[in-house]
Amino acid sequence: MTTDDAPESRMTREVELLWGLDASPPRRGPKPRLSREVVIGAAIAIADAEGIEAVSMQRVAKELGYTTMSLYRHVDSKEDLLVLMLDTAMDAPPPPPRSDGDWRAGLEEWCRGALELYRARPWSVRVASSGPPVGPNGLRWMEAGLRELVGSGLPVGEAVQMLVLLSAVLRDTVRLEADMSRAARATGTTLVEIEHDYSVGLRRVVTAEEFPTIALMLEEQVLEQGSGAGPPDRVGGPADELEFGIRRILDGIEAYVRAGEGTGGPSS
C-alpha cells in the first residue's frame, strides 16, 4: 500500500472537518437554503430540547424538511455531525489574559466559563471524545487554559496534564449533575429537595458506631446548608459546590511549583 492509499486518520479528518478544509468551493448564484451551518444548528436545537440521544441524521432532516440524503451533501455522517456540534457548543469566547497576571484568578475564571458552557448544554459532556480539541473554538479554550497554567510556572507538558485534569473534573461533575437532574424531574422534585430527602433518609439508618464520619456529616447538616437560601439560580447540584475543589487543585499546583523553585516542580 502506498502512502497515498493509506486511510485517513480520524484526527486528520476532524481537523479538515472543523476548519472547513474539506469544503467545496462556493458556487455562483443564490446561496443554498441548506448548509452545514443550518444542519449543525438544527441538531443542536434538538439536543438542547431532548438530549443528545434524540439526534440522528433522520431526525435532523425531518426537522429541516429535507430528505436524509440531502444532509449527507453537507455532513458525511452522524459521527462528523457530533464533532461539529461539540465545537460549536464552545463558541463563547474564553476569558482574555488578565492585566494583573494573576494565574489563579485567571484559571478560576476559565473554570467558571467552561462550567457555564457545559451546564448550558449538558448533552455536550455525553458525547464521546476522540482526543484533545482540534476545532477553532475548542483550541481557543485550550489556549486560554494553558496560558494561565504556564503562567503559574509549570512547564507546558505538565500544564497540559493539569488542564486535562481540570477539564475532566468539570465535565464529570456536570454529567453527574445532569443525571441527578433527570432523576429529580422524573419524580417531580428538585436537586435541593433531593439533598434534603437524602439526609432525612440517612438519619433513619446511620449510627455513629457503624458510620461515624457520615453521622458527623448529618449532625453538622452539611447537605442542608444553603437548601433554603442562596442565589436564585442555584441548581443545588454538585457543580454548585465545585469551586472549593477547583481551588484545592490550584493550591496543589502552587505548592508544587514553589517546591520546584521555578523549575516546574520536583520529579515524581
Backbone as CSV, one residue per row, in Angstrom:
resi,resn,N_x,N_y,N_z,CA_x,CA_y,CA_z,C_x,C_y,C_z
1,MET,0.851,-1.201,0.000,0.000,0.000,0.000,0.880,1.242,0.000
2,THR,0.620,2.165,-0.865,1.389,3.402,-0.908,0.873,4.379,0.120
3,THR,1.686,5.427,0.353,1.267,6.454,1.316,-0.035,7.111,0.881
4,ASP,-0.193,7.319,-0.434,-1.406,7.961,-0.932,-2.638,7.104,-0.713
5,ASP,-2.409,5.764,-0.635,-3.535,4.853,-0.457,-3.886,4.642,1.011
6,ALA,-3.058,5.126,1.928,-3.290,4.903,3.353,-4.579,5.585,3.788
7,PRO,-5.370,4.911,4.652,-6.619,5.513,5.113,-6.351,6.764,5.939
8,GLU,-7.234,7.720,5.816,-7.103,8.975,6.545,-7.380,8.738,8.024
9,SER,-6.535,9.272,8.896,-6.745,9.098,10.329,-7.951,9.918,10.766
10,ARG,-8.571,9.501,11.893,-9.735,10.221,12.398,-9.352,11.643,12.786
11,MET,-8.177,11.823,13.382,-7.769,13.156,13.808,-7.565,14.080,12.603
12,THR,-6.945,13.549,11.543,-6.784,14.337,10.322,-8.147,14.728,9.767
13,ARG,-9.066,13.772,9.805,-10.425,14.026,9.319,-11.084,15.146,10.126
14,GLU,-10.923,15.124,11.448,-11.564,16.134,12.282,-10.972,17.521,12.042
15,VAL,-9.662,17.593,11.828,-9.044,18.888,11.535,-9.633,19.466,10.251
16,GLU,-9.719,18.641,9.216,-10.267,19.112,7.947,-11.729,19.524,8.095
17,LEU,-12.474,18.743,8.865,-13.903,18.998,9.054,-14.139,20.299,9.811
18,LEU,-13.439,20.462,10.939,-13.701,21.589,11.828,-13.140,22.910,11.308
19,TRP,-12.144,22.836,10.459,-11.564,24.056,9.901,-12.028,24.317,8.467
20,GLY,-12.985,23.512,8.004,-13.545,23.735,6.678,-12.600,23.428,5.543
21,LEU,-11.570,22.610,5.818,-10.599,22.282,4.769,-11.173,21.300,3.756
22,ASP,-12.307,20.681,4.114,-12.934,19.722,3.211,-14.062,20.352,2.406
23,ALA,-14.298,21.637,2.612,-15.434,22.292,1.966,-15.183,22.493,0.480
24,SER,-16.242,22.369,-0.278,-16.156,22.616,-1.713,-16.117,24.119,-1.978
25,PRO,-15.515,24.543,-3.085,-15.503,25.972,-3.410,-16.928,26.504,-3.535
26,PRO,-17.184,27.725,-3.088,-18.536,28.274,-3.171,-19.001,28.376,-4.617
27,ARG,-20.280,28.080,-4.810,-20.852,28.146,-6.149,-21.400,29.554,-6.415
28,ARG,-21.456,29.877,-7.663,-22.064,31.146,-8.040,-23.585,31.033,-7.955
29,GLY,-24.222,32.174,-7.787,-25.672,32.186,-7.746,-26.194,32.326,-6.331
30,PRO,-27.482,32.158,-6.140,-28.104,32.326,-4.821,-27.530,31.350,-3.797
31,LYS,-27.434,31.798,-2.577,-26.945,30.943,-1.505,-27.959,29.847,-1.207
32,PRO,-27.534,28.580,-1.178,-28.496,27.496,-0.919,-29.103,27.608,0.478
33,ARG,-30.366,27.164,0.594,-31.054,27.252,1.885,-30.482,26.263,2.895
34,LEU,-30.033,25.120,2.407,-29.471,24.113,3.296,-27.950,24.191,3.249
35,SER,-27.330,24.256,4.415,-25.877,24.340,4.517,-25.421,23.554,5.732
36,ARG,-24.118,23.399,5.855,-23.575,22.702,7.017,-23.958,23.418,8.307
37,GLU,-23.904,24.745,8.295,-24.242,25.515,9.492,-25.699,25.317,9.886
38,VAL,-26.585,25.252,8.895,-28.010,25.046,9.173,-28.234,23.661,9.783
39,VAL,-27.543,22.656,9.261,-27.663,21.293,9.783,-27.184,21.240,11.230
40,ILE,-26.040,21.849,11.505,-25.499,21.857,12.869,-26.462,22.564,13.820
41,GLY,-26.990,23.707,13.387,-27.918,24.449,14.237,-29.161,23.655,14.581
42,ALA,-29.692,22.937,13.615,-30.882,22.125,13.865,-30.568,20.974,14.823
43,ALA,-29.408,20.359,14.651,-29.012,19.254,15.526,-28.837,19.739,16.963
44,ILE,-28.240,20.905,17.131,-28.045,21.453,18.472,-29.381,21.797,19.112
45,ALA,-30.311,22.322,18.329,-31.638,22.645,18.861,-32.328,21.386,19.377
46,ILE,-32.184,20.283,18.658,-32.767,19.014,19.115,-32.104,18.552,20.404
47,ALA,-30.765,18.607,20.441,-30.035,18.167,21.631,-30.376,19.037,22.836
48,ASP,-30.500,20.339,22.632,-30.857,21.239,23.727,-32.221,20.888,24.305
49,ALA,-33.145,20.534,23.437,-34.519,20.282,23.878,-34.734,18.865,24.397
50,GLU,-34.059,17.889,23.788,-34.382,16.491,24.096,-33.187,15.637,24.479
51,GLY,-31.989,16.183,24.438,-30.811,15.387,24.760,-30.140,14.849,23.520
52,ILE,-28.895,14.466,23.682,-28.097,14.017,22.545,-28.632,12.713,21.957
53,GLU,-29.352,11.923,22.767,-29.886,10.653,22.282,-30.907,10.862,21.164
54,ALA,-31.528,12.025,21.139,-32.568,12.286,20.130,-31.995,12.696,18.784
55,VAL,-30.690,12.959,18.730,-30.071,13.452,17.490,-29.735,12.293,16.561
56,SER,-30.222,12.376,15.352,-29.866,11.439,14.282,-29.967,12.200,12.981
57,MET,-29.355,11.676,11.962,-29.431,12.324,10.656,-30.882,12.377,10.173
58,GLN,-31.627,11.305,10.427,-33.019,11.263,10.013,-33.853,12.312,10.739
59,ARG,-33.605,12.450,12.049,-34.389,13.410,12.831,-34.069,14.838,12.414
60,VAL,-32.802,15.139,12.189,-32.417,16.485,11.767,-33.037,16.801,10.414
61,ALA,-33.000,15.842,9.505,-33.588,16.050,8.186,-35.087,16.335,8.302
62,LYS,-35.757,15.592,9.155,-37.197,15.800,9.348,-37.481,17.193,9.884
63,GLU,-36.688,17.649,10.851,-36.890,18.977,11.428,-36.695,20.068,10.382
64,LEU,-35.783,19.841,9.465,-35.482,20.850,8.440,-36.383,20.738,7.212
65,GLY,-37.118,19.632,7.121,-37.990,19.441,5.972,-37.265,18.969,4.731
66,TYR,-36.178,18.232,4.918,-35.407,17.697,3.789,-35.303,16.183,3.929
67,THR,-34.861,15.541,2.869,-34.586,14.113,2.953,-33.246,13.898,3.664
68,THR,-33.074,12.722,4.221,-31.815,12.416,4.902,-30.637,12.500,3.934
69,MET,-30.841,12.064,2.710,-29.766,12.111,1.721,-29.317,13.545,1.450
70,SER,-30.226,14.507,1.578,-29.860,15.913,1.374,-28.827,16.358,2.398
71,LEU,-28.940,15.842,3.630,-27.999,16.230,4.679,-26.601,15.712,4.384
72,TYR,-26.515,14.536,3.756,-25.207,13.939,3.506,-24.388,14.727,2.494
73,ARG,-25.004,15.668,1.809,-24.233,16.536,0.929,-23.433,17.560,1.733
74,HIS,-23.810,17.740,2.990,-23.167,18.752,3.833,-22.418,18.147,5.027
75,VAL,-22.903,17.026,5.537,-22.258,16.325,6.651,-22.234,14.846,6.310
76,ASP,-21.052,14.247,6.337,-20.903,12.880,5.836,-21.528,11.814,6.737
77,SER,-21.596,12.074,8.039,-22.061,11.040,8.954,-22.508,11.668,10.277
78,LYS,-23.196,10.871,11.082,-23.580,11.341,12.407,-22.330,11.604,13.249
79,GLU,-21.303,10.785,13.080,-20.060,10.984,13.822,-19.479,12.363,13.528
80,ASP,-19.465,12.745,12.258,-18.983,14.079,11.895,-19.887,15.159,12.477
81,LEU,-21.189,14.917,12.460,-22.137,15.898,12.989,-21.880,16.151,14.472
82,LEU,-21.623,15.104,15.240,-21.355,15.263,16.670,-20.080,16.072,16.912
83,VAL,-19.066,15.825,16.096,-17.817,16.575,16.209,-18.079,18.062,15.976
84,LEU,-18.846,18.359,14.959,-19.160,19.751,14.638,-20.018,20.393,15.723
85,MET,-20.949,19.643,16.269,-21.805,20.158,17.346,-20.991,20.517,18.582
86,LEU,-20.041,19.642,18.929,-19.231,19.876,20.122,-18.435,21.163,20.024
87,ASP,-17.798,21.389,18.886,-17.001,22.605,18.758,-17.897,23.836,18.717
88,THR,-19.055,23.720,18.083,-19.989,24.843,18.028,-20.513,25.178,19.422
89,ALA,-20.681,24.164,20.263,-21.174,24.396,21.624,-20.192,25.210,22.463
90,MET,-18.926,25.276,22.023,-17.913,26.047,22.745,-17.656,27.390,22.068
91,ASP,-18.682,27.946,21.421,-18.458,29.135,20.608,-18.362,30.429,21.407
92,ALA,-18.619,30.390,22.725,-18.424,31.592,23.546,-16.926,31.837,23.722
93,PRO,-16.469,33.086,23.669,-15.036,33.354,23.803,-14.540,33.048,25.209
94,PRO,-13.366,32.440,25.352,-12.794,32.192,26.680,-12.325,33.495,27.316
95,PRO,-12.057,33.482,28.614,-11.574,34.709,29.269,-10.262,35.191,28.638
96,PRO,-10.114,36.483,28.455,-8.870,37.020,27.887,-7.761,37.019,28.934
97,PRO,-6.521,37.270,28.535,-5.420,37.357,29.509,-5.702,38.452,30.534
98,ARG,-5.356,38.185,31.773,-5.570,39.160,32.842,-4.450,40.212,32.819
99,SER,-4.836,41.431,33.062,-3.845,42.511,33.070,-2.929,42.430,34.281
100,ASP,-3.421,41.782,35.375,-2.608,41.704,36.587,-1.730,40.460,36.635
101,GLY,-1.862,39.564,35.647,-1.028,38.368,35.605,-1.350,37.345,36.676
102,ASP,-2.505,37.450,37.335,-2.891,36.523,38.398,-3.386,35.219,37.773
103,TRP,-2.505,34.219,37.699,-2.847,32.978,37.019,-3.955,32.220,37.737
104,ARG,-3.981,32.277,39.071,-5.028,31.575,39.818,-6.394,32.159,39.511
105,ALA,-6.481,33.488,39.578,-7.758,34.134,39.253,-8.141,33.852,37.810
106,GLY,-7.142,33.812,36.925,-7.406,33.509,35.529,-7.954,32.106,35.339
107,LEU,-7.389,31.129,36.056,-7.861,29.755,35.933,-9.238,29.576,36.558
108,GLU,-9.489,30.252,37.672,-10.822,30.172,38.263,-11.860,30.735,37.306
109,GLU,-11.511,31.822,36.649,-12.420,32.408,35.663,-12.617,31.453,34.483
110,TRP,-11.541,30.807,34.063,-11.615,29.841,32.966,-12.544,28.685,33.349
111,CYS,-12.390,28.172,34.547,-13.231,27.055,35.005,-14.694,27.470,35.085
112,ARG,-14.959,28.664,35.590,-16.344,29.124,35.666,-16.952,29.255,34.272
113,GLY,-16.168,29.780,33.331,-16.664,29.930,31.972,-16.959,28.596,31.317
114,ALA,-16.033,27.646,31.452,-16.240,26.321,30.862,-17.422,25.623,31.519
115,LEU,-17.537,25.765,32.840,-18.649,25.147,33.557,-19.985,25.716,33.076
116,GLU,-20.023,27.004,32.837,-21.246,27.638,32.348,-21.645,27.079,30.980
117,LEU,-20.661,26.871,30.111,-20.953,26.303,28.796,-21.481,24.876,28.919
118,TYR,-20.837,24.063,29.751,-21.272,22.680,29.925,-22.675,22.604,30.527
119,ARG,-22.955,23.455,31.503,-24.273,23.413,32.143,-25.358,23.919,31.197
120,ALA,-25.006,24.856,30.323,-25.986,25.357,29.362,-26.350,24.272,28.352
121,ARG,-25.383,23.403,28.044,-25.614,22.326,27.083,-25.060,21.027,27.653
122,PRO,-25.743,20.448,28.641,-25.208,19.237,29.293,-25.046,18.055,28.350
123,TRP,-25.732,18.076,27.209,-25.538,16.984,26.244,-24.102,16.924,25.761
124,SER,-23.396,18.063,25.819,-22.033,18.101,25.285,-21.068,17.226,26.079
125,VAL,-21.355,16.974,27.363,-20.448,16.148,28.159,-20.744,14.662,27.975
126,ARG,-21.763,14.346,27.193,-22.118,12.945,26.951,-21.588,12.431,25.619
127,VAL,-21.077,13.328,24.808,-20.516,12.913,23.522,-19.101,12.395,23.748
128,ALA,-18.843,11.195,23.303,-17.517,10.610,23.491,-16.471,11.423,22.755
129,SER,-15.375,11.691,23.442,-14.293,12.471,22.840,-13.254,11.532,22.244
130,SER,-12.786,11.875,21.029,-11.773,11.038,20.376,-10.365,11.524,20.660
131,GLY,-10.239,12.601,21.438,-8.920,13.142,21.745,-9.011,14.601,22.131
132,PRO,-7.889,15.283,22.195,-7.895,16.701,22.555,-8.591,17.522,21.487
133,PRO,-9.020,18.740,21.829,-9.738,19.565,20.846,-8.861,19.930,19.655
134,VAL,-9.496,19.983,18.496,-8.783,20.396,17.284,-9.533,21.493,16.539
135,GLY,-10.789,21.758,16.931,-11.575,22.786,16.264,-11.207,24.177,16.751
136,PRO,-11.610,25.209,16.039,-11.241,26.581,16.410,-11.731,26.993,17.788
137,ASN,-12.961,26.641,18.149,-13.472,27.029,19.457,-12.802,26.240,20.581
138,GLY,-12.682,24.929,20.376,-12.020,24.107,21.383,-10.580,24.525,21.617
139,LEU,-9.873,24.856,20.535,-8.477,25.270,20.667,-8.354,26.620,21.374
140,ARG,-9.317,27.514,21.165,-9.269,28.801,21.865,-9.386,28.600,23.368
141,TRP,-10.277,27.691,23.785,-10.414,27.416,25.218,-9.178,26.691,25.755
142,MET,-8.623,25.800,24.962,-7.401,25.103,25.369,-6.256,26.094,25.516
143,GLU,-6.113,26.990,24.572,-5.064,28.001,24.628,-5.210,28.870,25.880
144,ALA,-6.432,29.291,26.184,-6.657,30.161,27.342,-6.317,29.447,28.650
145,GLY,-6.694,28.165,28.768,-6.382,27.422,29.982,-4.895,27.161,30.133
146,LEU,-4.246,26.750,29.038,-2.802,26.505,29.089,-2.035,27.787,29.404
147,ARG,-2.504,28.903,28.868,-1.827,30.189,29.120,-1.744,30.472,30.614
148,GLU,-2.826,30.247,31.337,-2.821,30.514,32.779,-1.983,29.488,33.533
149,LEU,-2.047,28.233,33.114,-1.272,27.195,33.802,0.219,27.398,33.606
150,VAL,0.626,27.749,32.409,2.039,28.040,32.165,2.449,29.280,32.954
151,GLY,1.518,30.213,33.119,1.796,31.404,33.919,2.057,31.098,35.376
152,SER,1.619,29.916,35.846,1.871,29.524,37.239,3.319,29.106,37.454
153,GLY,4.022,28.804,36.369,5.386,28.310,36.474,5.530,26.873,36.018
154,LEU,4.431,26.216,35.666,4.506,24.849,35.156,5.089,24.841,33.744
155,PRO,5.915,23.864,33.430,6.311,23.700,32.019,5.092,23.259,31.223
156,VAL,5.109,23.492,29.936,3.901,23.300,29.141,3.420,21.854,29.154
157,GLY,4.333,20.886,29.233,3.915,19.488,29.275,3.091,19.170,30.510
158,GLU,3.518,19.675,31.666,2.766,19.460,32.898,1.497,20.299,32.913
159,ALA,1.537,21.453,32.262,0.337,22.278,32.153,-0.756,21.536,31.389
160,VAL,-0.360,20.816,30.346,-1.330,20.033,29.580,-1.979,18.984,30.476
161,GLN,-1.172,18.296,31.299,-1.722,17.282,32.191,-2.734,17.883,33.165
162,MET,-2.425,19.055,33.689,-3.331,19.691,34.654,-4.598,20.190,33.972
163,LEU,-4.484,20.623,32.722,-5.674,21.065,32.001,-6.603,19.878,31.736
164,VAL,-6.027,18.731,31.429,-6.826,17.512,31.252,-7.566,17.186,32.548
165,LEU,-6.871,17.302,33.690,-7.492,17.027,34.977,-8.645,17.988,35.254
166,LEU,-8.407,19.285,35.083,-9.452,20.273,35.349,-10.650,20.059,34.424
167,SER,-10.386,19.794,33.163,-11.472,19.567,32.208,-12.285,18.337,32.588
168,ALA,-11.595,17.277,33.022,-12.291,16.056,33.415,-13.172,16.295,34.637
169,VAL,-12.667,17.053,35.594,-13.450,17.364,36.799,-14.713,18.138,36.413
170,LEU,-14.566,19.127,35.557,-15.710,19.929,35.142,-16.732,19.082,34.387
171,ARG,-16.266,18.320,33.422,-17.179,17.522,32.591,-17.883,16.450,33.415
172,ASP,-17.139,15.717,34.249,-17.749,14.644,35.023,-18.721,15.179,36.071
173,THR,-18.419,16.353,36.623,-19.333,16.942,37.598,-20.641,17.344,36.928
174,VAL,-20.555,17.937,35.750,-21.767,18.315,35.022,-22.547,17.072,34.596
175,ARG,-21.835,16.013,34.209,-22.516,14.773,33.828,-23.286,14.202,35.022
176,LEU,-22.656,14.202,36.197,-23.328,13.719,37.397,-24.534,14.588,37.723
177,GLU,-24.350,15.897,37.631,-25.452,16.812,37.919,-26.616,16.600,36.946
178,ALA,-26.302,16.378,35.670,-27.353,16.146,34.675,-28.112,14.852,34.975
179,ASP,-27.396,13.801,35.403,-28.058,12.552,35.763,-28.992,12.760,36.955
180,MET,-28.513,13.502,37.949,-29.328,13.763,39.127,-30.540,14.626,38.781
181,SER,-30.331,15.604,37.897,-31.440,16.469,37.488,-32.510,15.667,36.761
182,ARG,-32.066,14.745,35.914,-33.017,13.907,35.177,-33.838,13.058,36.143
183,ALA,-33.171,12.491,37.149,-33.886,11.685,38.142,-34.854,12.540,38.956
184,ALA,-34.440,13.775,39.267,-35.309,14.668,40.033,-36.565,15.029,39.243
185,ARG,-36.368,15.345,37.952,-37.530,15.697,37.119,-38.502,14.531,37.015
186,ALA,-37.958,13.315,36.985,-38.818,12.134,36.865,-39.718,11.963,38.080
187,THR,-39.282,12.485,39.218,-40.078,12.364,40.447,-40.751,13.677,40.831
188,GLY,-40.604,14.695,39.976,-41.263,15.969,40.247,-40.644,16.756,41.379
189,THR,-39.344,16.575,41.619,-38.666,17.298,42.689,-37.492,18.088,42.108
190,THR,-36.725,18.718,42.997,-35.526,19.455,42.599,-34.315,18.827,43.270
191,LEU,-33.128,19.204,42.802,-31.903,18.670,43.407,-31.770,19.118,44.857
192,VAL,-32.184,20.335,45.151,-32.118,20.818,46.525,-33.003,19.958,47.422
193,GLU,-34.205,19.621,46.952,-35.111,18.780,47.734,-34.555,17.371,47.887
194,ILE,-33.894,16.876,46.840,-33.303,15.541,46.928,-32.202,15.501,47.980
195,GLU,-31.380,16.555,48.052,-30.342,16.618,49.079,-30.963,16.541,50.473
196,HIS,-32.046,17.277,50.669,-32.723,17.266,51.979,-33.303,15.882,52.271
197,ASP,-33.988,15.290,51.291,-34.584,13.969,51.494,-33.520,12.914,51.745
198,TYR,-32.366,13.068,51.114,-31.263,12.136,51.323,-30.827,12.155,52.788
199,SER,-30.701,13.351,53.338,-30.304,13.474,54.739,-31.348,12.852,55.662
200,VAL,-32.613,13.123,55.373,-33.690,12.564,56.194,-33.656,11.040,56.151
201,GLY,-33.468,10.491,54.944,-33.428,9.045,54.813,-32.243,8.428,55.539
202,LEU,-31.072,9.065,55.434,-29.888,8.520,56.092,-30.025,8.505,57.609
203,ARG,-30.689,9.502,58.151,-30.826,9.568,59.614,-31.597,8.386,60.183
204,ARG,-32.333,7.710,59.346,-33.102,6.553,59.800,-32.223,5.310,59.943
205,VAL,-31.078,5.293,59.268,-30.286,4.063,59.255,-28.839,4.259,59.721
206,VAL,-28.337,5.501,59.702,-26.934,5.743,60.045,-26.776,5.876,61.549
207,THR,-25.809,5.131,62.083,-25.460,5.245,63.501,-24.011,5.685,63.621
208,ALA,-23.709,6.365,64.732,-22.348,6.846,64.951,-21.375,5.691,65.158
209,GLU,-21.867,4.553,65.578,-20.996,3.398,65.804,-20.545,2.776,64.480
210,GLU,-21.466,2.659,63.538,-21.130,1.988,62.281,-20.593,2.956,61.232
211,PHE,-21.137,4.176,61.190,-20.730,5.161,60.195,-20.418,6.494,60.881
212,PRO,-19.345,6.549,61.663,-19.084,7.746,62.470,-18.900,9.028,61.652
213,THR,-18.237,8.951,60.511,-17.982,10.166,59.735,-19.247,10.645,59.031
214,ILE,-20.034,9.720,58.514,-21.303,10.102,57.893,-22.248,10.669,58.949
215,ALA,-22.214,10.095,60.146,-23.048,10.623,61.232,-22.649,12.055,61.566
216,LEU,-21.344,12.333,61.530,-20.873,13.694,61.768,-21.375,14.632,60.674
217,MET,-21.357,14.155,59.439,-21.871,14.958,58.327,-23.341,15.309,58.536
218,LEU,-24.119,14.343,58.980,-25.538,14.593,59.217,-25.747,15.515,60.417
219,GLU,-24.933,15.340,61.446,-25.048,16.187,62.631,-24.763,17.647,62.302
220,GLU,-23.786,17.873,61.420,-23.438,19.240,61.046,-24.290,19.768,59.892
221,GLN,-25.254,18.964,59.453,-26.212,19.373,58.411,-25.504,19.905,57.151
222,VAL,-24.489,19.168,56.749,-23.696,19.590,55.592,-24.556,19.682,54.337
223,LEU,-25.422,18.685,54.124,-26.218,18.661,52.896,-27.351,19.676,52.917
224,GLU,-27.764,20.099,54.107,-28.857,21.063,54.185,-28.386,22.500,54.031
225,GLN,-27.084,22.731,54.142,-26.580,24.095,54.065,-26.911,24.708,52.715
226,GLY,-27.612,25.816,52.754,-27.970,26.523,51.531,-29.199,25.969,50.844
227,SER,-29.859,24.935,51.434,-31.012,24.349,50.763,-32.197,25.291,50.721
228,GLY,-32.250,26.219,51.675,-33.379,27.135,51.687,-32.998,28.533,51.292
229,ALA,-31.745,28.742,50.949,-31.294,30.083,50.597,-30.300,29.981,49.458
230,GLY,-29.550,31.047,49.284,-28.541,31.044,48.226,-29.008,31.820,47.024
231,PRO,-28.154,31.917,46.017,-28.502,32.679,44.816,-29.720,32.088,44.125
232,PRO,-30.520,32.921,43.437,-31.748,32.420,42.815,-31.513,31.404,41.717
233,ASP,-30.305,31.416,41.099,-30.032,30.470,40.020,-29.362,29.201,40.520
234,ARG,-29.319,29.016,41.838,-28.680,27.824,42.402,-29.433,26.582,41.979
235,VAL,-28.728,25.654,41.369,-29.338,24.410,40.921,-29.460,23.431,42.073
236,GLY,-28.455,23.443,42.953,-28.472,22.506,44.067,-27.683,21.251,43.777
237,GLY,-27.032,21.193,42.606,-26.276,20.015,42.239,-24.802,20.134,42.555
238,PRO,-24.029,19.103,42.215,-22.601,19.077,42.533,-21.816,20.264,41.985
239,ALA,-22.197,20.780,40.822,-21.443,21.881,40.218,-21.556,23.170,41.009
240,ASP,-22.590,23.299,41.839,-22.732,24.495,42.671,-21.609,24.605,43.696
241,GLU,-21.044,23.458,44.059,-20.042,23.436,45.113,-18.668,23.046,44.582
242,LEU,-18.466,23.226,43.291,-17.219,22.795,42.664,-16.064,23.752,42.933
243,GLU,-16.376,24.995,43.260,-15.322,25.998,43.412,-14.311,25.602,44.485
244,PHE,-14.781,24.989,45.573,-13.870,24.561,46.647,-12.844,23.570,46.111
245,GLY,-13.298,22.572,45.365,-12.383,21.569,44.834,-11.406,22.150,43.826
246,ILE,-11.889,23.057,42.967,-11.001,23.689,41.993,-9.893,24.452,42.698
247,ARG,-10.252,25.183,43.743,-9.242,25.970,44.468,-8.219,25.075,45.148
248,ARG,-8.619,23.902,45.598,-7.652,22.995,46.222,-6.700,22.425,45.174
249,ILE,-7.194,22.189,43.952,-6.305,21.760,42.865,-5.285,22.852,42.575
250,LEU,-5.742,24.095,42.557,-4.830,25.212,42.301,-3.828,25.379,43.443
251,ASP,-4.275,25.096,44.681,-3.341,25.104,45.807,-2.211,24.103,45.555
252,GLY,-2.596,22.930,45.059,-1.591,21.898,44.802,-0.609,22.321,43.721
253,ILE,-1.112,22.946,42.667,-0.228,23.432,41.597,0.741,24.466,42.162
254,GLU,0.213,25.391,42.957,1.052,26.456,43.517,2.140,25.885,44.425
255,ALA,1.751,24.919,45.276,2.733,24.311,46.180,3.784,23.531,45.401
256,TYR,3.346,22.851,44.356,4.265,22.062,43.535,5.306,22.949,42.854
257,VAL,4.853,24.058,42.291,5.773,24.964,41.614,6.750,25.585,42.610
258,ARG,6.253,25.960,43.782,7.127,26.552,44.808,8.186,25.557,45.256
259,ALA,7.768,24.297,45.405,8.736,23.277,45.857,9.820,23.041,44.816
260,GLY,9.472,23.264,43.551,10.450,23.080,42.485,11.315,24.286,42.240
261,GLU,11.095,25.362,43.018,11.879,26.588,42.903,11.927,27.111,41.475
262,GLY,10.724,27.096,40.825,10.623,27.688,39.492,11.061,26.800,38.366
263,THR,11.363,25.508,38.647,11.798,24.600,37.567,10.652,23.756,37.047
264,GLY,9.449,24.002,37.587,8.306,23.204,37.153,7.989,22.111,38.131
265,GLY,8.674,22.066,39.286,8.334,21.104,40.310,9.320,19.945,40.350
266,PRO,9.340,19.244,41.484,10.249,18.114,41.619,9.766,16.927,40.797
267,SER,10.666,16.055,40.462,10.281,14.861,39.726,9.521,13.943,40.648
268,SER,8.546,13.240,40.070,7.714,12.362,40.894,8.370,11.000,41.064
